[in-house]
Amino acid sequence: MQRKPRSVVDGAFRVLRALPQAGREHQVARLADLTGLPRPTVHRLLSQLRDSGAVTWVDGHWTLSASLLDLAQQVEPLSGLRAAASRVIQSLREETGAAVSLVVPSEDFFVALEMVPGSETLPIDARSGARMPGSTAAAMVLAPGLLPTARRRPFGAAIDDQDVLAGLTCYAVPVGLPDGRRASLQIATTPLRPAERFAAPVHRAAVALEGKLSAL
């Protein structure tokens, strides 16, 4: 499968997702490393994002705008969840090479609150903010009444072996939030490396994330 050219929207989401991790020193260079985008592209996207009100230039560095943070809080079910999940998600991605996402319910749909692309080309839009169909493994973990027996796994986990989309396998586990609600941690891979192969690292990451959340 040939890799599709990245769109401007994809690049902008990559920059927005990476900005909280980039720090203040050598910020553009760090963003280029985190996103895989050339530095001139990062400069251009930051300028466009500033014009749209998504980022601001404050005290010599770029930061997410207050309006964007307010919008994010409307989806984030628990304050600090995104920040706590970011490091866990990145570590799981580095360990497995899979696309990793933290999925939460939002009104009548499910959304990837955080997502980092994997090392493989997948037939999905792997970015934060992407909506998840109710038939995905992550969504079914959050709505277990919809989960067919064939896709159930121990400890509340769910598997998607190309059930939703050809060329895509997923494994998802529940993440308990301190207020009793749940999120879902999911990895996505190609069938050449079935996602269920990485069940143990995903469960360990979920436990680690719950530990971080207990301190919030």
N, C-alpha and C positions, 0 to 999 in steps of 0.2 A: 504493500500500500504506500503510495507517495504521500509525503507530508504536505498538508495544505499550507499555503502562505498565511502567515499570521496577519490578522486584521488589526486596524488601529485600536478597536475596542479591546481586543485581546491584550495588546501591549499596554494599554492604559490600566486594565485590571491587574496585570502583572506588576506594574509600578505601584499602584495603590496598595496591593497586597503586601509588597515587600517594604514599603516605606517605613512602617513601624519598626522593622528589624534593621534598618540601614544605619541607624545612629546619626550623629551629626558630623563627624569627621569624614572627609573624602566621600561624601554622601552619594554623589552621582556614580563614582567608581564602584562603590558598594552595591548600588542599585543595579548597575550593569552586571555585576557578578551574580546577584541573587535572581535576576530575571532572565539572564542569557541574552539580553538585548545590547546592541552597540551603544556606546556612550552618547553619540550624537542623537540617536533615537530616544534615549532616556531624557536628554535635554529638551528635545522637541515635545515629547509627551508631557513632561512637567509643565512646560509653557502652556500647552493646550489645556491641561487639567487646571492650571491656575485661572485661565480665561473662563473656564466653565464653573469655577467656584469650588472645585473638589479639593484643591491643595492651596496652601498659602506659603509665602516666604517670610519667615519670622526669625529675627536675630541671626541671620546668616545661614539658615538651613531651611529645608522644606519640611512641612508638616501637614497632616490631614486637616482639612477645614472643619470648623465647628458644625457646619450644616451637614457635612458628610458623616461626622460622628453621631449626630442626632439621628440621622437616617439609619445608621447601623444599629443603634440602640433599639430601634423599633422592631428589629428582627431578633437581636440577641436576647435570648430568654433569661439570661443571668448576667449581671454586670461582671465583666472581667473574664467571661468564658472564652472569648476570642483570643485574648492575650495569653491565657493559661494554656489554651490548646495549641497555639502556634508552634512552640518549641517541641511539644510532643509529636505533632504532625510532621514537622521537618525531620525529626529523628527517625520516625517510622518510615518516612520516604527514603532516607539515606540507607536504612537497613534493608529495605525490601525492593527499592527501585520502582515501587508502585505509585500510582496517583492516589493521594490520601485526602480524605475529606471528613469534616465534622458536619453532620446533617442535623438540622433542627426543624420542628414543625413551625409553620407560620400561617395562621388562619386556616385556609382550606388547602394548603399545599405544603411541600417540604423544600427546604433550601439548603445549599451547601454554605454554611456560615463561614467556613474556612476550607480552602482546597489548594493543594500544590500538585502540579503535574508530575507524572512519573517519567521514567527513562524511555518508555515505549510510546509509540504513536497509537492513540486510542480513538475510536469513532465517537468521541464525546467532546463537549466543550468543557474542558477541565479548568474551571476558574471559580473563585469565590463568588457567591451570589447566584450561581446557576440553580435553576429549579430542578427538582428531582421528581420523576414520575412516581406515583404511588406503588408501582410494581417493582421498584428497585429494592435491593436487599436492605439498604439503609432505611428506606421508608417503611418497609415491612417490619423491621425491628421496632420502629416507633408505633406501629399499628399492628400488633401481633395477631389480631383477629383476622387479618387479611392474608396471613402467611400460610401457604399450602404446606402440608406435611413434608412433601419432597424437598422443600427448600429450608426446612428447619434444621438447626444444628444445636448442640448443647450450649448451656449458659445463655440462652436467649439470642444466639447468633443466627444469621441467615446467609444463604448462599445464592448467588446468581451466576449460573454457568451458561451464558449466552441466552438466558430466558427472555431478557428485555431487548437485547441488541446483539446481532451477530458480531463476533470478534471482540466481545467484552465479557469478562468475568469479574465478579465482585464478592467480597466477604465483608460482612458488617456485624458489629457487636454493640450492645447497649452501653451507654455511659450514664450513670446515675448522677443527677445534679443535687446539690444540697437541699433544695426546696422540694424534692420528691419528683420533679419532672425528669425527663430523660432526653438525651441526645443520642446520636448514633455515629460511631467511628467506622469508616468504610475505606477499604482499599480497592482499587480497580487495576486489572492487568489484562493482557491478551491471553487467549487460550493456550499459547505456548508456555506460559507460566501461570497456571490456574491460581486464582486468588486464594483459594482454600489452602493452598500449600503454605501460606503465611499466616495461618490461623493463630499460632502461638504468639508471634510478635504483635499481632493486632490486639489480642487479649491482654498482653503485658502492657501495651501502650494505653489501653482503656483504664487499667488499674492505676497506672501512673497518673493519668489525667484526673481520675477521681480523687487521688491523693492531693493533687494541686488544688482542685476545686474545694476540697474540704477546708482549706485555709482561707478561702475568700470570705 
